[in-house]
Amino acid sequence: MKIKYFSDTDTALVEFSDRGVAETREINENIYIDLDASGNLVAMTIEHARQQASLPFLSYEQIETGSVKKALQEI
């Protein structure tokens, strides 16, 4: 996964894969998703990214399978 930020347009591009884009769908006036021919998510574009996505704050956390299972059992 890659995240690119274009400061001149305040646009963030989140690339989930390198598959070809077959379709772009508008989620709302600031968010678009790109799908491949099978309907799988390829990328997401966020316009006005500082407002929409609380940039420049970004964090990544990997949750292990056992942790998710344990959390679900506690619910």
C-alpha positions in Angstrom: 0.0 0.0 0.0 1.2 3.5 -0.8 -0.1 6.9 0.3 0.8 9.9 -1.8 0.0 13.5 -0.7 -0.1 16.3 -3.3 0.2 19.6 -1.3 -0.5 21.8 -4.3 -4.0 20.4 -4.6 -4.5 19.1 -1.0 -5.2 15.6 -2.4 -4.3 12.2 -1.0 -4.0 9.1 -3.1 -4.1 5.8 -1.2 -3.0 2.9 -3.5 -4.0 -0.5 -2.3 -2.7 -2.5 -5.3 -1.1 -2.0 -8.7 -4.0 -3.6 -10.6 -5.5 -1.7 -13.6 -8.4 0.6 -12.9 -11.6 -0.3 -14.7 -14.0 2.0 -12.9 -14.0 5.1 -10.7 -16.9 5.7 -8.3 -17.7 8.9 -6.5 -18.4 8.2 -2.8 -19.1 11.9 -2.1 -17.9 15.2 -3.6 -14.4 14.7 -2.0 -13.8 10.9 -2.1 -13.5 8.6 -5.1 -12.6 4.9 -5.3 -11.0 3.1 -8.2 -12.0 -0.5 -8.8 -10.5 -3.2 -11.0 -12.4 -5.3 -13.6 -13.5 -7.7 -10.8 -14.8 -4.9 -8.5 -11.8 -5.0 -6.1 -10.6 -1.8 -4.6 -7.4 -0.5 -6.3 -7.1 3.1 -4.9 -8.9 5.9 -3.1 -8.6 9.6 -3.8 -9.4 12.1 -1.1 -9.7 15.7 -2.1 -9.4 18.5 0.6 -7.4 15.8 2.4 -6.4 17.9 5.4 -10.1 18.4 6.3 -11.4 15.0 5.3 -8.6 12.8 6.6 -7.0 14.7 9.5 -3.6 14.9 7.6 -0.7 15.1 8.4 -1.4 12.6 11.2 -1.1 9.0 10.0 -0.6 5.8 12.0 -0.4 2.2 11.1 -1.1 -0.7 13.4 -1.0 -4.4 12.6 -3.5 -6.5 14.6 -2.6 -10.1 14.9 -5.3 -12.7 14.3 -5.3 -14.0 17.9 -5.9 -10.4 19.2 -8.9 -9.9 16.9 -10.4 -13.2 17.9 -9.9 -12.5 21.6 -11.4 -9.0 21.3 -14.5 -10.5 19.5 -14.9 -13.1 22.3 -15.0 -10.3 24.9 -17.9 -8.6 23.2 
